[in-house]
Amino acid sequence: MTKSDVMAKIKAAPMVPVFYNGDIDICKKVVKACYDGGVRAFEFTNRGVFAHELFGELSKWALRECPDLALGAGSIIDAPTAALYLQLGASFVVGPLFNPEVAAVCNRRCVTYCPGCLTPTEIGRAQEAGCDLTKVFPGDVVGPAFVKGVLAPMPWTRIMVTGGVAPEADNLRKWFEAGSFCVGMGSKLFPKERIEAGDWNWIAEKCRECLEIIASTNR
């Protein structure tokens, strides 16, 4: 997928689930539940031993079972790891920090890189390196007022907030009414008890609910 393809999917369904599990079958069930709930961009995080091997299998599976999904790799902090995941089919790359070497690798392949930033200077440097989307992380440290404040002098900025985002109407409305382009959501979207119970319908419905709330905001 091109950068514009990925950005269009995120704009249309502006919630990116963030997930990792060492069991490939659970990963597939979670991805499919989110897809059925309307999600079109999903971030699989590079957090466990052999995570890249899981991603490779998940990527091939998603091409068949979720053909309209942009499957991205998250928690990427260095260029070699970014290159590895791109080779395994990552449609976009997300990191907790900004690394210009990762930007260079992604730009060479025309792949979206969304780095973690926490100051206007970091956001500006990421934009200079070709990042169309920057991640404010951790979002709960700065709050929605930060997003609104950054957009005042830098209205072209597209921000994905991760950390402190919850699948609740009040929380989502605050982030989007402040001007967030999209949000990333992890553990609050995937409660441990729901995963252990295999309650995939709950996850699908929660995704639908979140996207409906977001669609109703003034964004």
MDAnalysis code that builds the backbone (N, CA, C; Angstrom):
import MDAnalysis as mda
import numpy as np

u = mda.Universe.empty(657, n_residues=219, atom_resindex=np.repeat(np.arange(219), 3), trajectory=True)
u.add_TopologyAttr("name", ["N", "CA", "C"] * 219)
u.add_TopologyAttr("resid", np.arange(1, 220))
u.add_TopologyAttr("resname", ["MET", "THR", "LYS", "SER", "ASP", "VAL", "MET", "ALA", "LYS", "ILE", "LYS", "ALA", "ALA", "PRO", "MET", "VAL", "PRO", "VAL", "PHE", "TYR", "ASN", "GLY", "ASP", "ILE", "ASP", "ILE", "CYS", "LYS", "LYS", "VAL", "VAL", "LYS", "ALA", "CYS", "TYR", "ASP", "GLY", "GLY", "VAL", "ARG", "ALA", "PHE", "GLU", "PHE", "THR", "ASN", "ARG", "GLY", "VAL", "PHE", "ALA", "HIS", "GLU", "LEU", "PHE", "GLY", "GLU", "LEU", "SER", "LYS", "TRP", "ALA", "LEU", "ARG", "GLU", "CYS", "PRO", "ASP", "LEU", "ALA", "LEU", "GLY", "ALA", "GLY", "SER", "ILE", "ILE", "ASP", "ALA", "PRO", "THR", "ALA", "ALA", "LEU", "TYR", "LEU", "GLN", "LEU", "GLY", "ALA", "SER", "PHE", "VAL", "VAL", "GLY", "PRO", "LEU", "PHE", "ASN", "PRO", "GLU", "VAL", "ALA", "ALA", "VAL", "CYS", "ASN", "ARG", "ARG", "CYS", "VAL", "THR", "TYR", "CYS", "PRO", "GLY", "CYS", "LEU", "THR", "PRO", "THR", "GLU", "ILE", "GLY", "ARG", "ALA", "GLN", "GLU", "ALA", "GLY", "CYS", "ASP", "LEU", "THR", "LYS", "VAL", "PHE", "PRO", "GLY", "ASP", "VAL", "VAL", "GLY", "PRO", "ALA", "PHE", "VAL", "LYS", "GLY", "VAL", "LEU", "ALA", "PRO", "MET", "PRO", "TRP", "THR", "ARG", "ILE", "MET", "VAL", "THR", "GLY", "GLY", "VAL", "ALA", "PRO", "GLU", "ALA", "ASP", "ASN", "LEU", "ARG", "LYS", "TRP", "PHE", "GLU", "ALA", "GLY", "SER", "PHE", "CYS", "VAL", "GLY", "MET", "GLY", "SER", "LYS", "LEU", "PHE", "PRO", "LYS", "GLU", "ARG", "ILE", "GLU", "ALA", "GLY", "ASP", "TRP", "ASN", "TRP", "ILE", "ALA", "GLU", "LYS", "CYS", "ARG", "GLU", "CYS", "LEU", "GLU", "ILE", "ILE", "ALA", "SER", "THR", "ASN", "ARG"])
u.atoms.positions = np.array([
    [0.833, -1.198, 0.000],
    [0.000, 0.000, 0.000],
    [0.869, 1.250, 0.000],
    [0.413, 2.267, -0.699],
    [1.136, 3.532, -0.730],
    [0.839, 4.334, 0.541],
    [1.625, 5.385, 0.740],
    [1.373, 6.276, 1.878],
    [-0.051, 6.829, 1.836],
    [-0.474, 7.249, 0.650],
    [-1.804, 7.840, 0.530],
    [-2.897, 6.816, 0.817],
    [-2.666, 5.557, 0.443],
    [-3.641, 4.499, 0.741],
    [-3.816, 4.342, 2.247],
    [-2.689, 4.273, 2.953],
    [-2.727, 4.070, 4.400],
    [-3.360, 5.262, 5.093],
    [-2.966, 6.465, 4.695],
    [-3.525, 7.657, 5.325],
    [-5.029, 7.764, 5.069],
    [-5.476, 7.350, 3.885],
    [-6.902, 7.393, 3.573],
    [-7.685, 6.410, 4.441],
    [-7.118, 5.251, 4.676],
    [-7.783, 4.253, 5.528],
    [-7.894, 4.764, 6.965],
    [-6.812, 5.371, 7.452],
    [-6.830, 5.884, 8.822],
    [-7.792, 7.059, 8.944],
    [-7.837, 7.905, 7.935],
    [-8.762, 9.046, 7.970],
    [-10.210, 8.567, 8.001],
    [-10.516, 7.527, 7.234],
    [-11.878, 7.023, 7.150],
    [-12.311, 6.302, 8.428],
    [-11.384, 5.586, 9.041],
    [-11.662, 4.861, 10.298],
    [-10.535, 5.206, 11.265],
    [-10.613, 6.369, 11.924],
    [-9.467, 6.937, 12.645],
    [-9.176, 6.360, 14.028],
    [-9.173, 5.046, 14.115],
    [-8.745, 4.366, 15.333],
    [-7.832, 3.217, 14.935],
    [-6.631, 3.190, 15.506],
    [-5.654, 2.156, 15.183],
    [-5.435, 1.292, 16.424],
    [-5.974, 0.079, 16.437],
    [-5.735, -0.820, 17.568],
    [-4.250, -1.178, 17.652],
    [-3.753, -1.305, 18.877],
    [-2.349, -1.631, 19.130],
    [-2.325, -2.919, 19.949],
    [-1.686, -3.971, 19.417],
    [-1.814, -5.280, 20.066],
    [-0.589, -6.156, 19.818],
    [-0.287, -6.988, 20.826],
    [0.700, -8.061, 20.680],
    [0.283, -9.230, 21.550],
    [0.462, -10.427, 21.020],
    [0.297, -11.638, 21.799],
    [1.192, -12.695, 21.174],
    [1.783, -13.538, 21.989],
    [2.683, -14.568, 21.487],
    [1.987, -15.737, 20.829],
    [0.658, -15.776, 20.889],
    [-0.124, -16.847, 20.277],
    [-0.685, -16.343, 18.949],
    [-0.239, -16.917, 17.853],
    [-0.644, -16.431, 16.533],
    [-2.141, -16.572, 16.317],
    [-2.756, -17.609, 16.879],
    [-4.194, -17.785, 16.703],
    [-4.970, -16.664, 17.382],
    [-4.513, -16.242, 18.562],
    [-5.162, -15.120, 19.252],
    [-4.979, -13.847, 18.438],
    [-3.788, -13.650, 17.889],
    [-3.537, -12.466, 17.058],
    [-4.508, -12.413, 15.883],
    [-4.693, -13.533, 15.227],
    [-5.604, -13.581, 14.078],
    [-7.040, -13.264, 14.500],
    [-7.463, -13.827, 15.624],
    [-8.832, -13.605, 16.093],
    [-9.038, -12.123, 16.444],
    [-8.048, -11.514, 17.082],
    [-8.155, -10.108, 17.456],
    [-8.188, -9.215, 16.217],
    [-7.303, -9.470, 15.278],
    [-7.276, -8.674, 14.047],
    [-8.607, -8.795, 13.310],
    [-9.112, -10.014, 13.196],
    [-10.386, -10.220, 12.473],
    [-11.537, -9.534, 13.197],
    [-11.548, -9.582, 14.527],
    [-12.606, -8.917, 15.278],
    [-12.578, -7.410, 15.028],
    [-11.392, -6.821, 15.047],
    [-11.258, -5.383, 14.787],
    [-11.684, -5.045, 13.362],
    [-11.291, -5.884, 12.431],
    [-11.649, -5.689, 11.017],
    [-13.164, -5.743, 10.842],
    [-13.782, -6.732, 11.468],
    [-15.242, -6.858, 11.399],
    [-15.939, -5.667, 12.049],
    [-15.243, -5.032, 13.005],
    [-15.790, -3.862, 13.675],
    [-15.555, -2.558, 12.933],
    [-14.935, -2.629, 11.754],
    [-14.750, -1.444, 10.928],
    [-13.352, -0.874, 10.890],
    [-12.438, -1.438, 11.658],
    [-11.053, -0.961, 11.680],
    [-10.373, -1.296, 10.349],
    [-9.565, -0.366, 9.852],
    [-8.864, -0.621, 8.589],
    [-7.355, -0.386, 8.688],
    [-6.864, -0.087, 9.880],
    [-5.417, 0.009, 10.122],
    [-5.154, -0.576, 11.502],
    [-4.231, -1.511, 11.573],
    [-3.979, -2.250, 12.814],
    [-2.471, -2.288, 13.057],
    [-2.076, -1.968, 14.293],
    [-0.654, -1.949, 14.658],
    [-0.291, -3.172, 15.510],
    [0.552, -4.032, 14.952],
    [1.086, -5.181, 15.689],
    [2.426, -4.766, 16.261],
    [2.576, -4.845, 17.585],
    [3.777, -4.301, 18.215],
    [4.918, -5.317, 18.302],
    [6.108, -4.817, 18.102],
    [7.328, -5.631, 18.145],
    [7.805, -5.734, 19.593],
    [7.131, -6.573, 20.387],
    [7.422, -6.585, 21.817],
    [7.827, -7.932, 22.382],
    [7.680, -9.013, 21.663],
    [7.986, -10.326, 22.211],
    [9.081, -11.033, 21.430],
    [9.628, -12.080, 22.018],
    [10.623, -12.897, 21.330],
    [9.981, -13.504, 20.082],
    [10.675, -13.433, 18.958],
    [10.196, -13.938, 17.668],
    [8.959, -13.195, 17.177],
    [8.774, -11.953, 17.630],
    [7.606, -11.177, 17.205],
    [7.563, -11.023, 15.693],
    [8.728, -10.863, 15.072],
    [8.748, -10.681, 13.615],
    [8.257, -11.926, 12.881],
    [8.502, -13.108, 13.453],
    [8.021, -14.331, 12.820],
    [6.495, -14.398, 12.901],
    [5.944, -13.997, 14.036],
    [4.490, -13.935, 14.167],
    [3.915, -12.952, 13.159],
    [4.576, -11.803, 13.027],
    [4.081, -10.783, 12.104],
    [4.090, -11.295, 10.671],
    [5.138, -12.007, 10.291],
    [5.215, -12.535, 8.932],
    [4.035, -13.436, 8.614],
    [3.686, -14.314, 9.542],
    [2.543, -15.199, 9.334],
    [1.236, -14.414, 9.344],
    [1.127, -13.459, 10.277],
    [-0.084, -12.654, 10.375],
    [-0.290, -11.815, 9.111],
    [0.784, -11.316, 8.561],
    [0.722, -10.492, 7.357],
    [0.177, -11.283, 6.172],
    [0.673, -12.486, 5.988],
    [0.191, -13.335, 4.888],
    [-1.275, -13.697, 5.086],
    [-1.643, -14.004, 6.329],
    [-3.018, -14.362, 6.645],
    [-3.960, -13.185, 6.378],
    [-3.540, -11.990, 6.792],
    [-4.382, -10.807, 6.640],
    [-4.651, -10.471, 5.176],
    [-3.699, -10.732, 4.317],
    [-3.908, -10.486, 2.890],
    [-5.089, -11.288, 2.359],
    [-5.278, -12.481, 2.901],
    [-6.378, -13.342, 2.464],
    [-7.678, -13.020, 3.189],
    [-7.602, -12.869, 4.507],
    [-8.804, -12.775, 5.325],
    [-9.293, -11.355, 5.581],
    [-8.393, -10.391, 5.503],
    [-8.762, -8.985, 5.747],
    [-8.128, -8.131, 4.644],
    [-8.568, -8.316, 3.404],
    [-7.872, -7.727, 2.250],
    [-7.817, -6.205, 2.228],
    [-8.697, -5.541, 2.964],
    [-8.711, -4.076, 2.954],
    [-7.966, -3.478, 4.148],
    [-7.242, -4.332, 4.875],
    [-6.560, -3.885, 6.089],
    [-5.124, -3.452, 5.821],
    [-4.741, -2.330, 6.433],
    [-3.337, -1.917, 6.461],
    [-2.756, -2.441, 7.780],
    [-1.883, -3.416, 7.693],
    [-1.266, -4.009, 8.879],
    [0.103, -3.391, 9.092],
    [0.281, -2.714, 10.206],
    [1.530, -2.031, 10.477],
    [2.324, -2.659, 11.603],
    [3.575, -2.259, 11.699],
    [4.465, -2.734, 12.757],
    [4.734, -1.603, 13.729],
    [4.560, -1.882, 15.039],
    [4.755, -0.860, 16.049],
    [5.925, -1.147, 16.973],
    [6.240, -0.189, 17.827],
    [7.368, -0.271, 18.760],
    [8.692, -0.436, 18.020],
    [8.802, 0.216, 16.866],
    [10.023, 0.139, 16.049],
    [10.916, 1.325, 16.398],
    [12.141, 1.041, 16.845],
    [13.023, 2.119, 17.294],
    [14.308, 2.247, 16.478],
    [14.578, 1.295, 15.570],
    [15.816, 1.379, 14.799],
    [15.584, 0.951, 13.355],
    [16.484, 1.378, 12.477],
    [16.327, 1.147, 11.044],
    [16.368, -0.332, 10.643],
    [17.296, -1.146, 11.204],
    [17.306, -2.556, 10.806],
    [15.989, -3.277, 11.107],
    [15.385, -2.957, 12.250],
    [14.112, -3.592, 12.584],
    [13.009, -3.110, 11.652],
    [13.032, -1.834, 11.308],
    [12.053, -1.309, 10.356],
    [12.178, -2.025, 9.014],
    [13.397, -2.199, 8.535],
    [13.620, -2.873, 7.254],
    [13.123, -4.318, 7.304],
    [13.337, -4.982, 8.434],
    [12.883, -6.356, 8.593],
    [11.368, -6.443, 8.451],
    [10.648, -5.563, 9.141],
    [9.190, -5.607, 9.091],
    [8.649, -5.176, 7.724],
    [9.324, -4.259, 7.064],
    [8.897, -3.894, 5.715],
    [9.023, -5.084, 4.772],
    [10.081, -5.854, 4.939],
    [10.274, -7.036, 4.111],
    [9.186, -8.077, 4.378],
    [8.640, -8.059, 5.593],
    [7.594, -9.009, 5.966],
    [6.189, -8.484, 5.647],
    [6.115, -7.312, 5.006],
    [4.835, -6.832, 4.515],
    [4.183, -5.710, 5.281],
    [4.894, -5.058, 6.201],
    [4.290, -3.965, 6.971],
    [3.842, -2.830, 6.050],
    [2.599, -2.381, 6.230],
    [2.054, -1.287, 5.425],
    [2.411, 0.073, 6.002],
    [2.752, 0.108, 7.287],
    [3.205, 1.335, 7.929],
    [4.031, 0.962, 9.158],
    [4.783, 1.927, 9.652],
    [5.681, 1.703, 10.780],
    [5.415, 2.762, 11.846],
    [5.340, 2.316, 13.095],
    [5.094, 3.223, 14.219],
    [6.184, 3.030, 15.264],
    [6.593, 4.110, 15.909],
    [7.623, 4.004, 16.938],
    [7.282, 4.843, 18.153],
    [7.852, 4.532, 19.308],
    [7.637, 5.331, 20.512],
    [8.491, 6.595, 20.526],
    [9.426, 6.681, 19.577],
    [10.341, 7.817, 19.481],
    [10.598, 8.118, 18.011],
    [11.240, 9.263, 17.747],
    [11.592, 9.630, 16.379],
    [13.040, 9.271, 16.093],
    [13.254, 8.470, 15.069],
    [14.592, 8.096, 14.632],
    [14.704, 8.419, 13.143],
    [15.505, 9.410, 12.761],
    [15.610, 9.790, 11.345],
    [16.106, 8.664, 10.454],
    [16.828, 7.690, 11.033],
    [17.284, 6.551, 10.233],
    [16.108, 5.656, 9.842],
    [15.123, 5.545, 10.723],
    [13.906, 4.798, 10.383],
    [13.143, 5.546, 9.294],
    [13.086, 6.864, 9.396],
    [12.406, 7.671, 8.380],
    [13.018, 7.439, 7.012],
    [14.347, 7.369, 6.953],
    [15.028, 7.170, 5.670],
    [14.668, 5.822, 5.060],
    [14.625, 4.782, 5.882],
    [14.275, 3.447, 5.391],
    [12.844, 3.433, 4.861],
    [11.931, 4.028, 5.616],
    [10.519, 4.033, 5.209],
    [10.299, 4.899, 3.966],
    [10.947, 6.045, 3.910],
    [10.794, 6.916, 2.747],
    [11.305, 6.256, 1.482],
    [12.377, 5.493, 1.613],
    [12.931, 4.803, 0.450],
    [11.927, 3.826, -0.144],
    [11.063, 3.279, 0.732],
    [10.046, 2.327, 0.272],
    [8.663, 2.979, 0.156],
    [8.611, 4.309, 0.338],
    [7.346, 5.054, 0.260],
    [6.299, 4.500, 1.229],
    [6.751, 4.207, 2.456],
    [5.893, 3.660, 3.501],
    [5.727, 4.697, 4.607],
    [4.517, 4.817, 5.135],
    [4.235, 5.763, 6.207],
    [4.999, 5.408, 7.480],
    [5.684, 6.392, 8.050],
    [6.368, 6.242, 9.338],
    [5.758, 7.227, 10.312],
    [5.226, 6.718, 11.408],
    [4.596, 7.545, 12.437],
    [5.410, 7.454, 13.719],
    [6.310, 8.405, 13.960],
    [7.167, 8.357, 15.141],
    [6.528, 9.004, 16.360],
    [6.955, 8.579, 17.531],
    [6.485, 9.168, 18.770],
    [7.189, 10.485, 19.051],
    [6.419, 11.532, 19.333],
    [6.962, 12.861, 19.609],
    [6.222, 13.464, 20.806],
    [6.905, 14.327, 21.539],
    [6.271, 14.925, 22.717],
    [6.511, 16.427, 22.831],
    [7.109, 17.011, 21.790],
    [7.292, 18.464, 21.773],
    [7.058, 18.963, 20.345],
    [6.729, 20.244, 20.176],
    [6.596, 20.802, 18.827],
    [7.882, 20.655, 18.016],
    [9.023, 20.762, 18.678],
    [10.295, 20.621, 17.966],
    [10.447, 19.218, 17.403],
    [10.138, 18.205, 18.200],
    [10.227, 16.828, 17.713],
    [9.264, 16.598, 16.554],
    [8.045, 17.127, 16.687],
    [7.071, 16.990, 15.605],
    [7.593, 17.658, 14.336],
    [8.140, 18.856, 14.471],
    [8.678, 19.570, 13.318],
    [9.823, 18.830, 12.646],
    [10.712, 18.254, 13.425],
    [11.834, 17.510, 12.854],
    [11.352, 16.246, 12.142],
    [10.327, 15.611, 12.708],
    [9.760, 14.428, 12.048],
    [9.122, 14.818, 10.718],
    [8.432, 15.955, 10.696],
    [7.824, 16.415, 9.450],
    [8.880, 16.743, 8.406],
    [9.972, 17.340, 8.832],
    [11.070, 17.634, 7.911],
    [11.639, 16.360, 7.291],
    [11.562, 15.258, 8.053],
    [12.080, 13.974, 7.572],
    [11.038, 13.203, 6.757],
    [9.884, 13.820, 6.492],
    [8.897, 13.192, 5.622],
    [7.779, 12.450, 6.318],
    [7.612, 12.664, 7.616],
    [6.559, 11.962, 8.363],
    [5.239, 12.724, 8.237],
    [4.287, 12.140, 7.537],
    [2.987, 12.779, 7.350],
    [2.125, 12.702, 8.601],
    [2.399, 11.716, 9.440],
    [1.621, 11.487, 10.652],
    [2.590, 11.321, 11.814],
    [2.373, 12.068, 12.889],
    [3.242, 11.937, 14.060],
    [2.409, 11.501, 15.261],
    [3.016, 10.691, 16.101],
    [2.320, 10.143, 17.260],
    [2.682, 10.929, 18.518],
    [1.680, 11.488, 19.168],
    [1.906, 12.109, 20.469],
    [1.844, 10.986, 21.504],
    [2.986, 10.733, 22.117],
    [3.100, 9.618, 23.060],
    [4.063, 9.978, 24.185],
    [3.686, 9.683, 25.433],
    [2.375, 9.202, 25.882],
    [1.362, 10.331, 26.010],
    [0.190, 10.122, 25.403],
    [-0.816, 11.168, 25.342],
    [-1.344, 11.608, 26.691],
    [-1.409, 10.679, 27.638],
    [-1.969, 11.042, 28.939],
    [-1.044, 11.949, 29.744],
    [0.191, 12.091, 29.314],
    [1.116, 13.008, 29.996],
    [0.781, 14.460, 29.651],
    [0.360, 14.706, 28.405],
    [0.136, 16.085, 27.962],
    [-1.347, 16.448, 27.829],
    [-2.193, 15.486, 27.502],
    [-3.622, 15.736, 27.408],
    [-4.060, 16.395, 26.108],
    [-5.383, 16.471, 25.866],
    [-5.920, 17.055, 24.639],
    [-5.501, 18.503, 24.410],
    [-5.262, 19.256, 25.494],
    [-4.876, 20.663, 25.339],
    [-3.577, 20.795, 24.556],
    [-2.692, 19.808, 24.677],
    [-1.436, 19.845, 23.938],
    [-1.701, 19.762, 22.439],
    [-2.588, 18.850, 22.039],
    [-2.914, 18.690, 20.622],
    [-3.467, 19.994, 20.067],
    [-4.420, 20.573, 20.773],
    [-5.011, 21.837, 20.338],
    [-3.961, 22.936, 20.262],
    [-3.062, 22.950, 21.249],
    [-2.018, 23.971, 21.274],
    [-1.045, 23.860, 20.118],
    [-0.672, 22.640, 19.760],
    [0.265, 22.435, 18.642],
    [-0.374, 22.840, 17.322],
    [-1.640, 22.499, 17.152],
    [-2.307, 22.768, 15.882],
    [-2.533, 24.257, 15.627],
    [-2.541, 25.067, 16.680],
    [-2.762, 26.502, 16.484],
    [-1.700, 27.121, 15.569],
    [-0.391, 26.941, 15.854],
    [0.623, 27.489, 14.952],
    [1.042, 26.520, 13.845],
    [0.640, 25.244, 13.951],
    [1.050, 24.225, 12.968],
    [-0.192, 23.451, 12.497],
    [-1.137, 24.122, 11.839],
    [-2.424, 23.505, 11.513],
    [-2.345, 22.373, 10.498],
    [-1.229, 22.252, 9.809],
    [-1.060, 21.167, 8.836],
    [-0.719, 19.837, 9.507],
    [-0.466, 19.863, 10.788],
    [0.008, 18.682, 11.519],
    [-1.090, 17.644, 11.691],
    [-0.740, 16.399, 11.426],
    [-1.650, 15.275, 11.639],
    [-1.116, 14.459, 12.808],
    [-1.922, 14.355, 13.841],
    [-1.466, 13.739, 15.090],
    [-2.267, 12.476, 15.410],
    [-1.548, 11.411, 15.726],
    [-2.156, 10.218, 16.287],
    [-1.798, 10.186, 17.767],
    [-2.804, 10.146, 18.615],
    [-2.561, 10.105, 20.056],
    [-2.601, 8.664, 20.537],
    [-1.578, 8.256, 21.264],
    [-1.530, 6.914, 21.858],
    [-1.093, 7.056, 23.315],
    [-1.749, 6.299, 24.182],
    [-1.469, 6.422, 25.612],
    [-2.483, 7.357, 26.243],
    [-3.340, 6.815, 27.075],
    [-4.370, 7.643, 27.681],
    [-5.649, 7.709, 26.880],
    [-5.738, 6.887, 25.822],
    [-6.961, 6.843, 25.023],
    [-7.793, 5.647, 25.478],
    [-9.066, 5.888, 25.723],
    [-9.963, 4.834, 26.211],
    [-11.189, 4.732, 25.311],
    [-11.787, 3.545, 25.223],
    [-12.982, 3.361, 24.384],
    [-14.237, 3.887, 25.063],
    [-14.200, 5.162, 25.410],
    [-15.295, 5.815, 26.114],
    [-15.635, 7.127, 25.410],
    [-16.904, 7.463, 25.382],
    [-17.358, 8.630, 24.633],
    [-16.665, 9.918, 25.074],
    [-16.623, 10.183, 26.369],
    [-16.021, 11.428, 26.855],
    [-14.559, 11.521, 26.477],
    [-13.830, 10.418, 26.628],
    [-12.404, 10.402, 26.317],
    [-12.160, 10.637, 24.835],
    [-12.861, 9.899, 23.996],
    [-12.659, 10.023, 22.552],
    [-13.036, 11.409, 22.051],
    [-14.140, 11.939, 22.548],
    [-14.569, 13.260, 22.092],
    [-13.540, 14.330, 22.432],
    [-12.931, 14.252, 23.601],
    [-11.921, 15.240, 23.990],
    [-10.757, 15.248, 23.020],
    [-10.268, 14.050, 22.651],
    [-9.116, 13.976, 21.756],
    [-9.449, 14.495, 20.361],
    [-10.598, 14.102, 19.842],
    [-10.923, 14.500, 18.466],
    [-11.388, 15.939, 18.374],
    [-12.066, 16.436, 19.365],
    [-12.462, 17.836, 19.341],
    [-11.269, 18.761, 19.538],
    [-10.176, 18.218, 20.079],
    [-8.929, 18.991, 20.192],
    [-8.197, 19.044, 18.861],
    [-8.574, 18.152, 17.917],
    [-7.965, 18.173, 16.595],
    [-7.155, 16.948, 16.216],
    [-7.208, 15.891, 17.016],
    [-6.453, 14.670, 16.686],
    [-6.918, 14.106, 15.349],
    [-5.974, 13.635, 14.560],
    [-6.286, 13.010, 13.271],
    [-6.801, 11.592, 13.486],
    [-6.209, 10.908, 14.478],
    [-6.625, 9.552, 14.817],
    [-6.092, 9.212, 16.204],
    [-6.493, 8.063, 16.712],
    [-5.989, 7.610, 18.010],
    [-5.498, 6.169, 17.887],
    [-4.530, 5.837, 18.728],
    [-4.084, 4.460, 18.865],
    [-4.574, 3.952, 20.212],
    [-5.062, 2.711, 20.245],
    [-5.631, 2.206, 21.488],
    [-5.192, 0.764, 21.715],
    [-4.657, 0.492, 22.922],
    [-4.147, -0.835, 23.228],
    [-4.939, -1.569, 24.272],
    [-4.387, -1.644, 25.481],
    [-4.938, -2.510, 26.527],
    [-6.382, -2.199, 26.892],
    [-6.784, -0.940, 26.803],
    [-8.165, -0.592, 27.166],
    [-9.175, -1.132, 26.152],
    [-8.703, -1.380, 24.945],
    [-9.574, -1.970, 23.926],
    [-9.576, -3.489, 24.003],
    [-8.546, -4.034, 24.660],
    [-8.399, -5.483, 24.739],
    [-8.214, -5.934, 26.192],
    [-9.250, -5.828, 27.011],
    [-9.134, -6.256, 28.410],
    [-8.688, -7.718, 28.494],
    [-7.807, -7.991, 29.430],
    [-7.251, -9.336, 29.578],
    [-8.331, -10.399, 29.702],
    [-9.388, -10.079, 30.456],
    [-10.439, -11.071, 30.661],
    [-11.195, -11.377, 29.378],
    [-11.330, -10.396, 28.484],
    [-12.009, -10.624, 27.211],
    [-11.164, -11.491, 26.282],
    [-9.850, -11.253, 26.302],
    [-8.946, -12.069, 25.484],
    [-8.948, -13.510, 25.983],
    [-8.835, -13.678, 27.287],
    [-8.807, -15.027, 27.862],
    [-10.106, -15.783, 27.606],
    [-11.223, -15.043, 27.566],
    [-12.520, -15.679, 27.322],
    [-12.806, -15.878, 25.839],
    [-11.950, -15.318, 24.989],
    [-12.181, -15.431, 23.550],
    [-13.434, -14.687, 23.112],
    [-13.707, -13.559, 23.735],
    [-14.913, -12.795, 23.450],
    [-14.657, -11.835, 22.284],
    [-14.501, -12.406, 21.111],
    [-14.152, -11.616, 19.927],
    [-15.304, -10.708, 19.493],
    [-16.536, -11.138, 19.715],
    [-17.688, -10.310, 19.361],
    [-17.702, -9.019, 20.182],
    [-17.277, -9.107, 21.447],
    [-17.216, -7.913, 22.290],
    [-16.233, -6.909, 21.699],
    [-15.078, -7.407, 21.247],
    [-14.061, -6.526, 20.671],
    [-14.580, -5.886, 19.383],
    [-15.218, -6.677, 18.532],
    [-15.765, -6.142, 17.280],
    [-16.790, -5.049, 17.562],
    [-17.673, -5.309, 18.513],
    [-18.709, -4.339, 18.840],
    [-18.114, -3.081, 19.460],
    [-17.078, -3.245, 20.281],
    [-16.428, -2.086, 20.898],
    [-15.771, -1.212, 19.829],
    [-15.187, -1.831, 18.817],
    [-14.601, -1.068, 17.707],
    [-15.678, -0.296, 16.963],
    [-16.793, -0.942, 16.681],
    [-17.909, -0.256, 16.004],
    [-18.382, 0.944, 16.830],
    [-18.517, 0.718, 18.116],
    [-18.988, 1.767, 19.021],
    [-18.033, 2.955, 19.023],
    [-16.736, 2.674, 19.099],
    [-15.735, 3.745, 19.116],
    [-15.763, 4.544, 17.821],
    [-15.854, 3.854, 16.698],
    [-15.861, 4.539, 15.403],
    [-17.120, 5.384, 15.234],
    [-18.229, 4.926, 15.769],
    [-19.459, 5.714, 15.727],
    [-19.332, 6.971, 16.577],
    [-18.707, 6.837, 17.741],
    [-18.491, 8.010, 18.605],
    [-17.604, 9.020, 17.904],
    [-16.513, 8.532, 17.317],
    [-15.577, 9.420, 16.626],
    [-16.274, 10.144, 15.471],
    [-17.101, 9.399, 14.730],
    [-17.802, 10.001, 13.588],
    [-18.755, 11.115, 14.016],
    [-19.203, 11.074, 15.268],
    [-20.155, 12.070, 15.754],
    [-19.483, 13.325, 16.308],
    [-18.146, 13.323, 16.362],
    [-17.438, 14.470, 16.927],
    [-17.227, 15.568, 15.887],
    [-16.910, 16.756, 16.367],
    [-16.604, 17.878, 15.477],
    [-15.117, 17.837, 15.148],
    [-14.764, 17.080, 14.131],
    [-13.354, 16.942, 13.756],
    [-13.127, 17.346, 12.315],
])
